[in-house]
Amino acid sequence: MKVMEAIAERRSIRSFSGRPVEEEKLLRILEAGRLAPSARNMQDWKFVVVKDTGLRRRLAEAARNQEFVAQAPIVIAACGTSDYVMTCGQHTYTIDVAIAVDHMTLAAVEEGLGTCWIGAFYEDKVKGILGSTPNCPSGRSAAHGLSSRDCKHRRGYAQTTQTTGRDSGLRWMEVMK
Ligand SMILES: Cc1cc2nc3c(=O)[nH]c(=O)nc-3n(C[C@H](O)[C@H](O)[C@H](O)COP(=O)(O)O)c2cc1C
């Protein structure tokens, strides 16, 4: 699929079948986020993959009871991990995370999946629900490990992605090898 086709086809989807998303598709979507540009290449994000039904229900409540948040088989909480402010006065994480999320929404189109941004949520409540997540939604950045095989100098999945509930983050790394 051409980029322009994905851009034209993407629209916000607020009704979901509940059919599970194939792991390979999810990984390609996360890869699109991981490869996004960021100010100073800080990659100041963490993508928290939420599949657990109970957690999605609680996230929906924290998102002003938007029911489709609980209905979607996967919620990706995109968290900033740096407080860095650019010369222009803007926090890097709000812009960087938005670009990464947009990459993911377009990649989802290519995978035949629907997405919807969620901006209407209470940050403190989401923090409480995803409490074990370090530096989420914002905080100081951790040291970055760069893979010499990665010509775009992007952090690997272990640093950028975290699953909640039954899945372990380790599994993601194993799948990507
Ligand atoms: C930053 C941001 C936050 C948004 N928050 C919500 C939201 O909380 N709930 C919702 O239903 N849609 C949300 N949207 C989706 C917009 O309503 C939608 O993108 C807009 O109406 C244009 O429609 P389209 O995405 O189908 O092109 C959000 C979109 C953006 C970019």
The ligand as a MOL file (V3000), in Angstrom:
LIG
                    3D

  0  0  0     0  0            999 V3000
M  V30 BEGIN CTAB
M  V30 COUNTS 31 33 0 0 0
M  V30 BEGIN ATOM
M  V30 1 C -5.1740 14.1870 19.5560 0
M  V30 2 C -6.5050 13.5430 19.2000 0
M  V30 3 C -7.3500 13.1760 20.2170 0
M  V30 4 C -8.5660 12.5550 19.9140 0
M  V30 5 N -9.3600 12.1140 20.9430 0
M  V30 6 C -10.4910 11.4260 20.6520 0
M  V30 7 C -11.2770 10.8730 21.6930 0
M  V30 8 O -10.9780 10.9520 22.8660 0
M  V30 9 N -12.4100 10.2080 21.3330 0
M  V30 10 C -12.7980 10.0550 20.0440 0
M  V30 11 O -13.8320 9.4280 19.7920 0
M  V30 12 N -12.0530 10.5690 19.0330 0
M  V30 13 C -10.9090 11.2270 19.3040 0
M  V30 14 N -10.1340 11.7200 18.2830 0
M  V30 15 C -10.5240 11.4620 16.8880 0
M  V30 16 C -11.0310 12.7370 16.1770 0
M  V30 17 O -12.3220 13.0270 16.6310 0
M  V30 18 C -11.0000 12.4540 14.6650 0
M  V30 19 O -9.6700 12.2310 14.2620 0
M  V30 20 C -11.5560 13.6200 13.8680 0
M  V30 21 O -12.9460 13.7830 14.1350 0
M  V30 22 C -11.3950 13.4080 12.3640 0
M  V30 23 O -11.9960 12.1820 11.9560 0
M  V30 24 P -11.1630 11.0130 11.2590 0
M  V30 25 O -10.1160 10.5520 12.2360 0
M  V30 26 O -12.1680 9.9300 10.9640 0
M  V30 27 O -10.5440 11.5640 10.0270 0
M  V30 28 C -8.9380 12.3530 18.5600 0
M  V30 29 C -8.0680 12.7430 17.5540 0
M  V30 30 C -6.8680 13.3180 17.8520 0
M  V30 31 C -5.9240 13.6700 16.7300 0
M  V30 END ATOM
M  V30 BEGIN BOND
M  V30 1 1 1 2
M  V30 2 1 2 3
M  V30 3 2 2 30
M  V30 4 2 3 4
M  V30 5 1 4 5
M  V30 6 1 4 28
M  V30 7 2 5 6
M  V30 8 1 6 7
M  V30 9 1 6 13
M  V30 10 2 7 8
M  V30 11 1 7 9
M  V30 12 1 9 10
M  V30 13 2 10 11
M  V30 14 1 10 12
M  V30 15 2 12 13
M  V30 16 1 13 14
M  V30 17 1 14 15
M  V30 18 1 14 28
M  V30 19 1 15 16
M  V30 20 1 16 17
M  V30 21 1 16 18
M  V30 22 1 18 19
M  V30 23 1 18 20
M  V30 24 1 20 21
M  V30 25 1 20 22
M  V30 26 1 22 23
M  V30 27 1 23 24
M  V30 28 2 24 25
M  V30 29 1 24 26
M  V30 30 1 24 27
M  V30 31 2 28 29
M  V30 32 1 29 30
M  V30 33 1 30 31
M  V30 END BOND
M  V30 END CTAB
M  END
